[in-house]
């Protein structure tokens, strides 16, 4: 459902990425993120080779990563394990002293976790009466949860901060039959690693197609009980966000298959 923010040209061993938009500093994030990962965990992501501007358009040249994108079918146990290993290695790659110099990752809805409840609350209450009964019920449940649940803890700095990819689209992880590599770092930055896992599990491209069983990935990543408590809150916020995105008149409604709204509504009701 996401419109492409760039154009890619492939050769046998290189990828040339031309950005269609760069007002959020996408080329800066990607060049920095790829450089850090090549320094700390070479082979996990493309190696950055060149950065230039063609007629004012930012361009990054990088090595071509071997593998096929995940997301075309439900992940096998081996793929879930490889995905978890890639996330773990990436999150542990950048030392604390370097993290302090990096920006935060781009958040879901362009809102930081502490700001997301307020944004979602306003959006939910401003939504006109829905004709779809399942969606209307889910929206009522979501609004009540946002109104009555104390989410103030999300405004505090997370207890853990690591380098994260910043995009929950499973197609950014390439499977070569043994392990996963990761591409597309234009939203990367510092974040709570639990937020990153929640973003992946609740991303509309992942959840609507049942590509990953949440418990399988949670176990493979090895989240602690405290982390799992944060994960549930993050997942609920993101599920409500995607519900609102899928409502008629909103960006996700016409970009997803018929029935996506009803499926997401049922998921929100169950998760809350």
C-alpha positions in Angstrom: 0.0 0.0 0.0 3.0 2.3 0.4 4.0 4.4 -2.6 7.6 4.1 -3.6 9.8 6.9 -2.4 12.6 6.0 -4.8 13.7 4.4 -8.1 16.1 1.5 -8.3 18.4 0.5 -11.1 20.2 -2.9 -10.9 23.3 -4.4 -12.4 24.9 -7.7 -11.6 26.6 -6.4 -8.4 25.3 -2.9 -7.8 22.1 -1.0 -7.0 21.6 2.6 -7.9 19.0 4.3 -5.7 17.5 7.6 -6.9 15.3 9.4 -4.4 11.9 10.8 -5.4 11.6 12.7 -2.1 14.3 13.7 0.4 12.7 16.4 2.6 13.0 14.1 5.7 16.7 13.6 5.2 16.3 10.1 3.7 19.6 10.0 1.8 21.5 11.1 4.9 19.9 8.4 7.1 20.5 5.7 4.5 24.1 6.6 3.8 24.9 6.8 7.5 23.0 3.6 8.4 24.6 1.6 5.6 28.1 2.9 6.6 27.6 2.0 10.2 26.4 -1.5 9.5 29.2 -2.2 7.0 31.7 -1.1 9.7 30.2 -3.2 12.5 28.5 -6.2 10.8 29.6 -6.3 7.1 27.4 -8.4 4.9 24.2 -7.8 6.9 23.2 -4.9 4.5 24.5 -3.4 1.3 27.8 -1.8 1.3 27.6 1.9 0.4 29.8 2.8 -2.5 29.0 6.2 -3.8 26.8 9.2 -3.0 26.1 11.9 -5.6 23.5 14.2 -7.0 22.2 13.8 -10.6 20.6 17.1 -11.7 19.9 17.9 -8.1 18.4 14.4 -7.3 20.2 12.5 -4.5 21.6 9.2 -5.6 23.3 6.4 -3.6 25.2 3.5 -5.2 25.5 0.3 -3.1 26.4 -3.3 -3.5 23.6 -5.7 -4.6 22.4 -8.0 -1.9 21.7 -11.7 -2.8 18.3 -13.0 -1.9 14.6 -12.9 -2.5 12.3 -10.5 -0.5 10.3 -12.1 2.3 6.6 -11.4 2.3 5.3 -13.4 -0.6 4.2 -16.3 1.6 4.0 -17.2 5.3 7.5 -17.4 6.8 8.9 -20.9 7.5 10.4 -21.6 10.9 13.9 -21.2 9.4 13.0 -17.8 8.0 11.5 -16.7 11.3 14.8 -17.7 13.0 16.9 -15.9 10.4 14.7 -12.8 10.6 15.1 -12.7 14.4 18.9 -13.2 14.1 19.2 -10.3 11.6 17.2 -8.0 13.9 19.3 -9.0 16.9 22.6 -8.5 15.1 21.4 -5.1 13.7 20.2 -3.9 17.1 23.5 -4.8 18.8 25.7 -3.5 16.0 26.2 0.2 16.9 28.0 1.1 20.2 26.3 3.5 22.7 28.8 6.3 22.1 27.9 6.3 18.4 24.2 6.1 19.0 24.3 9.4 20.8 25.2 11.1 17.5 22.3 9.5 15.5 18.8 10.8 14.9 15.7 8.9 16.1 14.1 6.6 13.6 11.0 7.7 11.8 8.0 6.6 13.8 4.7 5.2 12.7 2.5 8.0 11.6 5.5 10.4 11.9 4.6 10.5 15.6 6.9 9.5 18.5 5.4 6.9 20.8 4.5 9.5 23.5 2.7 11.6 20.9 0.9 8.7 19.1 -2.0 8.2 21.6 -3.0 11.8 21.4 -2.9 11.8 17.6 -4.9 8.6 17.4 -7.4 9.8 20.0 -8.1 13.0 18.0 -8.3 11.1 14.8 -10.7 8.5 16.2 -13.1 11.0 17.7 -13.1 13.1 14.5 -14.0 10.1 12.3 -17.6 10.3 10.9 -20.1 7.6 11.7 -19.1 4.4 9.9 -21.4 2.3 7.8 -19.4 -0.9 8.4 -20.6 -2.4 11.7 -17.4 -4.3 12.4 -15.2 -1.2 11.8 -17.6 0.9 13.9 -17.4 -1.5 16.8 -13.6 -1.6 16.6 -13.3 2.1 16.4 -15.5 2.5 19.5 -13.3 -0.1 21.4 -10.2 1.7 20.3 -11.5 5.1 21.3 -12.5 3.8 24.7 -9.1 2.2 25.2 -7.3 5.4 24.2 -9.5 7.5 26.6 -9.2 5.2 29.6 -5.7 3.7 29.4 -2.8 5.4 31.1 -0.2 5.7 28.2 1.9 8.4 29.9 4.8 6.0 30.3 5.3 6.2 26.5 6.4 9.8 26.9 9.4 8.8 28.9 12.7 7.9 27.2 12.8 4.1 26.5 14.9 2.0 28.7 16.7 0.6 25.7 18.0 2.4 22.7 19.6 0.7 19.7 20.1 1.2 16.0 17.0 0.2 14.1 15.9 -0.2 10.6 12.7 1.9 10.9 10.4 0.1 8.4 8.1 -2.7 9.2 7.7 -3.9 5.6 8.9 -7.5 5.5 9.9 -7.1 1.8 13.0 -5.2 3.0 14.4 -8.5 4.3 16.0 -10.7 1.7 16.3 -14.4 2.2 19.1 -16.4 0.5 18.0 -19.8 1.7 20.1 -19.6 4.9 20.0 -16.1 6.3 18.3 -12.7 5.9 19.9 -9.5 4.9 18.2 -6.1 5.1 17.8 -3.2 2.7 16.1 0.3 2.5 17.4 2.4 5.4 15.9 5.7 4.6 13.9 5.7 7.9 16.6 4.2 10.1 17.8 5.6 13.5 17.8 5.1 17.2 14.8 3.5 18.8 13.5 1.0 21.4 14.1 -2.4 19.8 10.7 -3.6 21.1 9.0 -0.8 19.0 10.8 -2.2 16.0 9.4 -5.7 16.5 5.9 -4.3 17.1 6.2 -2.2 13.9 7.0 -5.4 11.9 4.3 -7.5 13.5 1.5 -4.9 13.0 2.6 -3.6 9.6 -0.4 -3.9 7.3 1.6 -5.7 4.6 2.6 -8.4 7.2 -0.4 -8.8 9.4 -3.2 -8.8 6.8 -1.6 -11.7 5.0 -0.7 -13.6 8.2 3.0 -13.8 7.2 4.4 -14.0 10.7 2.9 -15.7 13.8 3.6 -13.1 16.6 4.5 -15.7 19.2 7.0 -17.3 16.9 8.9 -14.1 16.3 8.7 -13.0 19.9 10.2 -16.3 21.1 12.9 -16.2 18.4 14.0 -12.7 19.3 14.0 -13.7 23.0 12.0 -10.8 24.5 11.9 -10.5 28.2 8.6 -10.2 30.2 9.2 -6.5 30.6 9.9 -6.1 26.9 6.7 -8.1 26.0 4.6 -5.8 28.2 5.9 -2.8 26.2 5.4 -4.8 23.0 1.7 -5.3 23.6 1.2 -1.6 24.1 3.1 -0.7 21.0 1.2 -3.3 19.0 -2.1 -2.0 20.2 -1.2 1.6 19.2 0.0 0.5 15.8 -3.1 -1.7 15.2 -5.3 1.3 15.9 -3.2 3.4 13.6 -3.6 0.9 10.7 -7.4 0.6 11.4 -7.7 4.4 10.9 -5.5 4.3 7.8 -7.8 1.7 6.3 -11.1 3.6 6.9 -12.9 5.0 3.8 -11.3 8.3 2.7 -7.9 7.5 4.3 -4.7 6.6 2.5 -4.8 2.9 3.0 -8.5 2.2 2.0 -8.1 1.9 -1.8 -4.5 0.5 -1.7 -5.4 -2.8 0.0 -7.7 -5.7 -1.0 -11.4 -5.7 -0.4 -12.0 -7.0 3.2 -8.8 -5.5 4.6 -10.8 -3.0 6.8 -13.0 -5.7 8.2 -10.0 -8.0 8.9 -8.1 -5.2 10.7 -11.2 -4.2 12.7 -11.6 -7.8 14.0 -7.9 -7.8 14.9 -8.1 -4.5 16.8 -11.1 -5.7 18.8 -9.3 -8.9 19.7 -6.0 -7.2 20.5 -7.6 -4.6 22.8 
